[in-house]
Amino acid sequence: MGFHKRFITKQHIIDNIHNIDDYLRADALIFDSWSSNFYEDMNPDERDLRDEIKRKMFEDGGCADKHHGYDKLVSFSECLISLMTDPNWLDVHFVKDRLGFELTLEEMGNFEIQRQKSIEAIINYFENESQ
């Protein structure tokens, strides 16, 4: 049985986001600075909390930031995973609250545009953390 190592880059993470946990299984991981920031920020325990908040939003309605547990969300990595695999308003609100991005009148209420802006904001966040 051989020693399995993997070099991880931003593009590798984005390309493998749908099965990120399996992709990051190896005997040794070698990161570039962006992917290192992403990996260090991951918090799989937050996935259950995100699912609970999304479920409550569906059942009860209302804004994401009004639901119990919203303030406990801290991982931009988990938010990026969610935005790319199971997009929802919770993660858009999370990014807008913490990183902010500008919207035109036409973009307000347009989920897909806000989702893309949220993804870009997180990618830029990890790039800035690398500097």
C-alpha positions as CSV (number, residue, x, y, z in Angstrom):
1,M,0.0,0.0,0.0
2,G,1.4,3.4,-1.0
3,F,1.6,6.8,0.6
4,H,-1.2,8.9,-0.9
5,K,-0.5,12.7,-1.1
6,R,-2.5,15.3,-2.9
7,F,-1.6,18.9,-3.9
8,I,-4.7,21.1,-3.3
9,T,-5.3,24.4,-5.1
10,K,-8.3,26.8,-5.2
11,Q,-9.4,25.4,-8.5
12,H,-9.2,21.8,-7.2
13,I,-11.5,22.7,-4.3
14,I,-14.0,24.5,-6.5
15,D,-14.0,21.6,-9.0
16,N,-14.5,19.0,-6.3
17,I,-16.8,21.0,-3.9
18,H,-19.6,18.4,-4.4
19,N,-17.5,15.7,-2.8
20,I,-15.0,17.9,-0.8
21,D,-14.8,15.6,2.2
22,D,-13.8,12.6,0.1
23,Y,-11.4,14.7,-2.1
24,L,-9.6,15.9,1.0
25,R,-8.9,12.4,2.3
26,A,-5.2,11.5,1.7
27,D,-2.2,10.6,3.8
28,A,-0.8,14.1,3.1
29,L,-2.3,17.2,1.8
30,I,-0.1,20.0,0.3
31,F,-1.9,23.3,0.0
32,D,-1.5,26.6,-1.8
33,S,-2.3,29.6,0.4
34,W,-5.9,29.9,-0.8
35,S,-6.8,26.3,-0.2
36,S,-5.0,26.3,3.1
37,N,-7.2,29.1,4.3
38,F,-10.3,27.3,3.0
39,Y,-9.3,24.0,4.7
40,E,-8.5,25.7,8.1
41,D,-11.9,27.4,8.0
42,M,-13.8,24.2,7.4
43,N,-16.2,23.2,10.2
44,P,-18.3,20.2,9.2
45,D,-20.2,20.5,12.5
46,E,-21.8,23.6,11.1
47,R,-23.5,21.7,8.3
48,D,-26.0,20.3,10.8
49,L,-26.7,23.8,12.2
50,R,-27.1,25.1,8.6
51,D,-29.6,22.3,7.8
52,E,-31.5,23.0,10.9
53,I,-31.8,26.8,10.2
54,K,-32.8,26.1,6.5
55,R,-35.5,23.6,7.7
56,K,-36.8,26.2,10.2
57,M,-36.8,28.9,7.5
58,F,-38.9,26.6,5.3
59,E,-41.3,25.7,8.0
60,D,-41.6,29.0,9.8
61,G,-40.6,31.5,7.2
62,G,-38.8,34.7,8.1
63,C,-35.2,35.9,7.6
64,A,-32.2,33.7,8.2
65,D,-30.7,36.1,10.8
66,K,-33.8,35.8,13.0
67,H,-33.4,32.1,13.5
68,H,-31.9,30.5,16.6
69,G,-28.3,29.5,15.9
70,Y,-27.6,32.0,13.0
71,D,-25.0,33.9,15.1
72,K,-23.2,30.6,15.7
73,L,-22.4,30.3,12.0
74,V,-18.8,31.4,11.3
75,S,-17.3,29.2,8.5
76,F,-17.0,30.8,5.1
77,S,-15.8,27.5,3.8
78,E,-19.0,25.7,4.8
79,C,-21.0,28.6,3.4
80,L,-19.2,28.3,0.0
81,I,-19.8,24.5,0.0
82,S,-23.5,25.1,0.7
83,L,-23.8,27.9,-1.9
84,M,-22.3,25.6,-4.6
85,T,-24.1,22.4,-3.6
86,D,-27.4,23.3,-2.0
87,P,-27.9,27.1,-2.7
88,N,-30.3,28.9,-0.3
89,W,-31.0,32.4,1.1
90,L,-29.4,31.5,4.4
91,D,-25.9,31.6,2.9
92,V,-26.6,34.7,0.9
93,H,-27.6,36.5,4.1
94,F,-24.6,35.1,5.9
95,V,-22.2,36.5,3.3
96,K,-24.0,39.8,2.9
97,D,-24.0,40.3,6.7
98,R,-20.3,39.4,7.2
99,L,-18.5,40.4,4.0
100,G,-21.1,42.7,2.3
101,F,-21.5,43.3,-1.4
102,E,-23.3,46.0,-3.4
103,L,-26.5,45.4,-5.2
104,T,-28.3,47.5,-7.8
105,L,-32.1,47.8,-7.6
106,E,-32.4,45.2,-10.4
107,E,-30.3,42.7,-8.4
108,M,-32.3,43.0,-5.2
109,G,-34.5,39.9,-4.8
110,N,-32.6,38.1,-7.6
111,F,-31.3,35.0,-5.9
112,E,-29.0,33.8,-8.6
113,I,-27.2,37.1,-8.9
114,Q,-26.8,37.3,-5.1
115,R,-25.6,33.7,-4.9
116,Q,-22.9,34.5,-7.5
117,K,-21.9,37.6,-5.7
118,S,-21.7,35.7,-2.4
119,I,-19.5,33.0,-4.0
120,E,-17.2,35.7,-5.4
121,A,-17.0,37.5,-2.0
122,I,-15.9,34.3,-0.3
123,I,-13.3,33.5,-2.9
124,N,-12.0,37.0,-2.6
125,Y,-12.0,36.7,1.2
126,F,-9.7,33.7,1.1
127,E,-7.5,35.4,-1.4
128,N,-7.2,38.4,0.8
129,E,-6.4,36.2,3.8
130,S,-3.5,34.8,1.8
131,Q,-1.8,38.1,1.6
